[in-house]
Amino acid sequence: MRLKFFVFFLMFGIVGFPVFSAVNTESGSSTLGKPSVKFKSWQVGRSDVGTDPTNIVHTSFITSTQEECRFTASVVYDGNQGDNVSPIDVSTISWTVIHADPSSMALDTASVKKNWSGSKHPSKLDPSTSFNVVGTISVPAVVGSRTVTLNDGRTKQVPDYLGSTSCSHNDANRPQRVPRHRNNTKLGFTLVFSARTEDGQDIKPAELVLKADDIDQVRQEYVDYNRPIPDRTDGRWWSEDHYDFGHYKIMLNIGLGNKLLNWVAEINKLKGTDVDAFAMHDFLVTSGYRNPHHNFDHSNSTALLSSHMYGYALDVRGKSDAQGNLLDIDGDEQNTGADREVMVKAAKATGSRDPIVYSTKHVHADWAPGNWADRKKTSDPAKTFSLPPQGTDQPLTAAPAPPASLTGDCGIHTISASQTANHASVSFACGSHTYYACQTPSTSETNLHSYQTLPCGSHSGYRCTAPSSHTQTTTCPSDSDGQSCSYGSYYACSPHTHAYPELPADPPPPAPPPPAPTTVACGGAAWTGCSGAASRTEHHVPLCSNCNKGYWTCSQWAYRHTTQNTCRRPGCGVTYYECQNGVCFSDWGTHAYHWAQ
């Protein structure tokens, strides 16, 4: 039978106070189980909504901005909780962040907002009820600015990684390059949901481990440099190859190998058929894909939207011969600007946008979209998350009389006027709230309203109405002479008379003095202080634990076996017993014997 209780309920902030407590007032311990919870969904920074905590794609993320990581999450009851489970007290819910990497990431507690939503109140343990949160985590800044001089002499401010270390961006040095952005840290943290039940028990916290994967570690650079962010599902994400001039094991690539192949084919068409055809290996690729950090800080690019950062561009020149002369391309047996013009013209024939000849005698060609020059910064603003509407399913303060010929509030059948009595409200013994006559109270309600004999034993009452005079103990005070009462404590409802012990008439006689020390033979010599010994053998220790030799405890040499010393050689610090010959080791491997000197 479905239960439906109507109880008093007060609103408070974003959550409600518990309706009742299932604590036994006699013992103070819960009689109910605890609910289990799980994360239902979450969204972090600019990443997509996650629903599966075992899927790395769902738990990886990039931040909202260089210095902020906004988040939202929802936790629900995990499955059917049963009748003997105390629900969550929503006033005790706490959202925290642990295991932040780097540790300087921190939860902005002022930004945290929380509520619950759903068609059922949390006290009903309904799995559709969600506990929700939004908040912000601060992220350490990494990008500053530096001034560069352009070819025409003008200066320009461009992004600069704080603490950047220059390194070669030639392809031959690719294996030696390692990520330097954010000290090669993949951002991460664990979001924790914790709460207590309505009967005061701590539930098992729900933890969601969030950690950037390889792709999002690279995508984070686009966030930090405020550049348009490639989608992680973009088909241009490749494992590194010959055209990767970045710092990572992955890159963006539109098929640069095929672009170069077509480029060389167009060069062969332009130079004529009377000259031997060129192959791809006749040309040297000096740059391909560059991640933002490498693009700005290692290749010193001044193009704020370099097409190299998106895998659209190649820098190419002819190879040099043994004398350092560049490849003759146009067939005039010289290497001049005309050779580069052939490369430029051939690149345009493949669809490249305005190829450029650089002073280093290489040609830059890219195949970026036509609107590329209009894209300057991150393509969309960072999301600001909001909570769903606060739940409003509040229990009624009293059970109304059901109308005739309607479905009864018990939810089991349609009632008629003759069945009204079965659906009338019935008050619990405490009178705090009601239920319907056709319903059976839950275990927690029954325990709370069960009949009990109060500690004083003078009369009985219900657990929910037990007055403090029958449950709280009072300590009996001391009298004016400082004597403690014979009652340690008593109930306020239990009449008694304070009783104190009589003071003794006379003080007790003083204790006899200890026996005077006697002189007995100990270890072959007379020794004072071994009083009471039947024989000197009582003071003999046959085996010392420190050196496996015997000694006399009442002998003046006993300290050699019982007193620990510390080596006085500077920097040694070794402790020893004198009977061990006290070996003390120096830092350079030699040793010497040290006594208690």
C-alpha positions, 0 to 999 in steps of 0.5 A: 500500500502506498503511504502518504503522510501529511506533516508540518513543514517549514521553508528555509532558504533553498531547502526545508527542515526535517519533518520528524526524527527517527531517533530513539529518545531513550538511547539516542541512536537511529533505528533506520538505514541511510540512503545512497546517492549518485551523480546524475549529471554535471557540466564543467566549464565549456565542456558538454553535459556529463552523465557517466562517471566511468567515461573519460569523455564525460569527466574531462573538461576545459575551464570557462575562462583562463581564471574561472571554471564554472560548474553545475551538478545534480545528485539523486537517490540511487534506486529504491531506498525502502521504508526503513531508510531515513531521508536526507535532511536538505539543510545539511547538504554540503558541496566541496572540492578536493584533490585540486590539481594544481592545488592553487585551484580553489572553490569560491564558496560565495558563488555556491548556490544549491537547491532541490528540484523534482515532483517529490520532496526529498523526504519521500525518497523519490529517485526523481528528486535532484539535489542541485548546485552551481558554483565557480572554481578559481584557476591560476592565471598563466598568460601575460603579454609581451611587446614584439616589433613588426617588420615595418618597425611598429610594436605590438602586444601579444600573449606571453606565457609567464616563465616561457623557456625558448626551444627550437621548433624544427621538426628534427627537435620534436622528440625533445619538446615537452609541454610547458604550458601550465607546467604540463599540468592536466587540470582536475578536481573532485566534486563531493556531495555530503549530507546527513539524514533526518535522524542525524546520520552521515550518509556516504558522500558521492564523489565525482572525479573530473580530470582533463584528458590529452585532448582537453589539455591542448584545448585548454591552451585555446581557452587560456590564450582567448582563441577560438576553441576547436571542438573535441569531436573535431575529426581533425584531431590526429596523433602526431606525425611529420607535420606536428610542430607542437608540444603534444602527442596529438595535433590538428590536421586537415590532411597536410600530407595530401596538401603538400603532395598536391602543392608539389604536383602543381609546381611540376605543372608550372615548371614544364615537362623538360625538367625532371619532376620534383618529389615531396622529399625535395622540399623541407617543411619548416612548420606545420601544426603549432599549439597556441603556447608553442605558436606565441612563445616559441615560434614568436608568431605575431598573428593572433589567429595563426592558421598553424594553431588549427592545422590549416597551414604549412611553411615550406622551402626547397632543400639545400645542396651540400654547398648550402644552395637552395633548390632551383625550382623554375629551371633557370639554374638559379635560386631567386625570388622567381622560385618562390613565386612558382611555389606561391602560384602553385599553392594558390592552385591548390586552394591556399589563401594568399600564400606569403613569401618570408625573408627566410626563403620559405613560403607560408600556405594555408587552407583555412576557411574563407571567413578566417580573418574575422575570427579573433577570439573565443567564439562564444562567451563562457556559460553561466550556469543556473539552478533549476526551479526550486521544488515546491511539493510541500506536505499539507498541515492537515489531511482534508476530508475527501469529497465523495465519488473521487479517488481517495487520498490513499490512492487505492480506489474511488471512494463514496460517501460511505467510505469517508470514515476510512479516509478521514484524518487520524492524529498521532498521539503527539498531535503533531501531524496526521495520516489517513485511517486507510493507511499504515504508519511507517516504521519511523512514525511508529517508533516516534509515537510509540508508548514508553515508560519514562525514566522516573517510573512515576507515569508513562508517555509517548516518545515525541512528547516526553518532557525534559524533566523525565529525560534530562539528568541533573548533577547533585551539587557539593556542600559547603565543605566540598563534600560530593553528594551521594547521588551522582545525578538524578532526574528532575522528576524524581524527588530525593534529598541530597545526602553527604558523607560525614567528615572523619572525627580525627585525621588518619595516623601518618604512614610509617616511614620507609625502611632504611637502606641496608648494605648488602653484597652485590656483584662482588662488592658491598652496595647501599640501597638494596634494602629488602633483598633476600640475596644479592642474586635478586639484583642480577640480570643474566642477559642484558638486552643491549649487549647479551652480557650479565650485570647487577642492577644495584651496582654502580656500573648498571648505568652502562646497561640502562642509560642511553647516550648520544654520540657527541661527534658533530653531525652524528646524532647516533644513540647507544648504550655504553655496554655496546661500545657505542659505535658512531658512524661519520658521514664519510663512512669511517667509524670510531668508538665513543663512550659517554664522554 
